C-alpha cells in the first residue's frame, strides 16, 4: 500500500505521529513496521520507528533502530544527539 506513492508514506508517518501523541504507540509501531517492510531504509522512517519503539517501552528495538540509523546515515544528527 505505502510503496505506491510518497504521499502515502508521508500520510503513514503523520498517522503514526497522531497515534504516538494520543498514547497509542502499539498502533504506531505496527504501521511503521509495515511501511518499513515495503521500503528501503529511509532516515525519517527509521527515526519515527525508533521513537515509536521508545514510546512502547521496547528499548532494545529503539536502540537497535537508532544504531542502524547512525551507521547507515551518519549525517542524521538528530539520532546522535
C-alpha positions in Angstrom: 0.0 0.0 0.0 2.6 2.6 1.1 5.1 1.7 -1.7 2.6 3.2 -4.3 3.3 6.8 -3.5 5.5 9.1 -1.4 2.3 10.9 -0.4 1.0 7.6 1.1 4.3 7.2 3.0 4.1 10.7 4.4 0.4 10.1 5.4 1.5 6.9 7.2 4.2 8.9 9.1 1.7 11.5 10.1 -0.8 8.9 11.2 2.0 7.3 13.4 2.7 10.7 15.0 -1.0 11.0 15.8 -1.1 7.6 17.5 2.1 8.5 19.5 0.5 11.8 20.6 -2.7 10.0 21.7 -0.7 7.4 23.7 -1.3 4.6 21.2 2.3 3.5 20.5 1.5 -0.1 19.6 -0.6 1.2 16.6 2.3 3.5 15.6 4.8 0.6 15.8 2.6 -1.7 13.7 2.1 0.9 11.0 5.7 2.0 10.8 6.9 -1.6 10.7 4.5 -2.2 7.9 5.9 0.7 5.9 9.5 -0.3 6.7 8.9 -3.8 5.2 7.8 -2.3 1.9 10.5 0.3 1.6 14.2 0.6 1.6 15.6 2.3 4.7 14.8 6.0 5.0 16.2 8.2 7.7 12.8 9.8 8.6 11.2 6.4 8.8 14.0 4.9 11.0 13.7 7.9 13.3 9.9 7.6 13.6 10.2 3.9 14.2 12.8 4.4 17.0 10.5 6.9 18.7 7.6 4.6 18.4 9.6 1.7 20.0 10.7 4.0 22.8 7.1 5.1 23.4 6.1 1.4 23.5 8.8 0.7 26.1 10.7 -1.5 23.6 14.1 -0.1 24.5 16.1 -2.8 22.7 14.4 -2.2 19.3 14.6 1.5 19.8 18.4 1.3 20.4 18.9 -1.2 17.5 17.0 1.1 15.1 19.0 4.2 16.2 22.2 2.2 15.8 21.2 1.3 12.3 20.3 4.9 11.5 23.6 6.2 12.7 25.6 3.5 10.8 23.6 4.0 7.5 23.1 7.8 7.8 26.0 9.3 9.7 24.7 12.8 8.9 21.5 12.2 10.8 22.4 14.4 13.7 19.0 14.1 15.4 19.8 10.4 16.1 23.2 11.1 17.6 22.0 13.9 19.9 
